[in-house]
Amino acid sequence: MRTITVPLTLINLNDDGFHLLVEIVVFGTKHWAVVDTGASRSVFNKTFIEQNSDDIMIPEDANATTLFTTSSTIQAVIPKLKIGKLIIKSYPAVALDLETVNDAYVLMGHPRIVAILGSDIFHKYHAKINYKKLKILFSSKPG
């Protein structure tokens, strides 16, 4: 089993903390995603999924609750999600409104994001973050 190393970008949140961003490829194009080890599940921007997927499902219980808010969700299968050389096929995505995050990022001069990557992916692929080198390491095979 080989290790896949992916570069991270550290952004400053107005001298009040930092976020790590990673470049991903979804629906064939490059985008930014937040690395959030505290997120139990990865989520995608609802508008982005609506614009790019023909396979949208609205679950019966279509609400997601975070620590701060409850938001309506949709689901879709992303045919191929790439994080560096890590390829995840048929990823069952949950999407919610991330526009407030994007609005804040743009105000601070940071790029827009399409996703928040969470512990479902990090756990499955045994992720390790090296903050000093700004890299995230994944196992090439799910565990």
C-alpha positions in Angstrom: 0.0 0.0 0.0 1.5 3.3 -1.0 1.2 6.8 0.5 -0.3 9.6 -1.5 1.1 13.1 -0.5 -1.0 16.1 -1.3 0.0 19.8 -0.7 -2.1 22.0 1.5 -2.5 25.8 1.5 -2.8 27.6 4.8 -5.0 30.7 4.8 -5.1 33.3 7.6 -8.6 34.2 8.9 -8.0 37.9 9.7 -5.3 37.0 12.4 -8.0 35.0 14.3 -7.1 31.5 13.2 -6.3 29.5 10.1 -7.9 27.1 7.7 -6.2 24.5 5.5 -7.3 24.2 1.9 -6.6 21.4 -0.5 -7.2 21.4 -4.3 -9.6 18.7 -5.5 -10.9 17.7 -8.9 -14.7 17.1 -9.1 -16.8 16.9 -12.2 -13.6 17.2 -14.2 -12.5 20.6 -12.9 -10.2 21.9 -10.1 -11.6 23.5 -7.0 -10.7 24.3 -3.4 -11.9 22.4 -0.4 -11.5 23.1 3.3 -9.7 20.4 5.4 -11.8 20.0 8.5 -10.8 17.3 10.9 -13.7 18.2 13.2 -16.3 17.6 10.5 -17.9 14.1 10.9 -18.7 14.0 7.2 -17.6 15.7 4.0 -20.1 18.1 2.5 -20.3 19.9 -0.8 -21.8 23.2 -1.8 -25.4 22.7 -2.7 -25.4 25.2 -5.6 -22.3 23.5 -7.0 -23.9 20.1 -6.9 -27.1 21.4 -8.4 -25.2 23.0 -11.3 -23.1 19.9 -12.0 -25.0 16.7 -11.2 -27.9 15.1 -13.0 -28.3 12.6 -10.2 -29.7 14.7 -7.3 -31.7 13.1 -4.6 -33.6 14.8 -1.8 -33.7 12.5 1.2 -36.8 12.2 3.4 -35.0 13.8 6.3 -33.4 16.6 4.2 -31.9 18.6 7.0 -28.3 18.6 8.3 -27.5 20.0 11.7 -24.2 21.5 12.4 -23.1 23.0 15.7 -24.4 26.3 14.5 -27.3 25.8 12.2 -29.7 23.5 10.4 -29.8 23.5 6.7 -31.7 21.6 3.9 -29.5 19.1 2.1 -29.4 17.2 -1.1 -27.5 14.1 -2.1 -25.8 13.1 -5.3 -23.2 10.6 -6.4 -20.0 12.2 -7.6 -18.5 9.8 -10.3 -14.9 10.6 -9.5 -13.4 12.8 -6.7 -9.7 13.4 -6.9 -7.6 14.7 -4.0 -4.1 14.8 -5.5 -3.5 11.3 -6.8 -6.1 9.8 -4.5 -9.2 8.8 -6.6 -12.5 8.1 -4.9 -15.1 6.6 -7.3 -18.8 6.9 -6.9 -18.6 9.2 -3.8 -22.0 9.5 -2.1 -22.0 13.3 -1.6 -24.2 15.3 0.8 -24.6 18.9 -0.1 -25.7 22.0 1.8 -25.5 25.7 1.4 -21.9 26.9 1.8 -22.5 30.4 0.4 -22.0 32.1 3.8 -18.5 30.4 4.0 -17.7 31.6 0.5 -19.0 35.1 1.2 -16.7 35.4 4.2 -13.7 33.9 2.3 -14.2 36.4 -0.6 -14.3 39.3 1.9 -11.0 38.1 3.3 -9.4 37.7 -0.2 -9.5 33.9 -0.2 -10.7 31.6 -2.9 -14.2 30.1 -3.0 -14.6 26.5 -1.9 -16.9 23.8 -3.2 -16.5 21.4 -0.3 -15.5 20.8 3.3 -13.6 17.5 3.6 -14.3 15.7 6.8 -13.5 12.6 8.8 -15.4 10.1 6.6 -12.6 10.5 4.0 -9.8 11.1 6.5 -10.7 7.9 8.5 -11.2 5.7 5.4 -7.9 6.7 3.8 -5.9 7.0 7.1 -5.1 10.6 6.6 -2.2 12.3 8.4 -1.6 16.0 8.3 1.9 17.4 8.5 1.4 21.1 9.5 5.1 21.9 9.3 5.4 20.7 5.7 1.8 21.7 4.8 1.0 18.2 3.4 -1.8 15.7 3.9 -0.9 12.0 3.5 -3.5 9.4 2.4 -3.3 5.6 2.1 -3.9 4.7 -1.5 -6.3 1.9 -0.4 -9.3 2.4 1.9 -8.9 0.7 5.2 
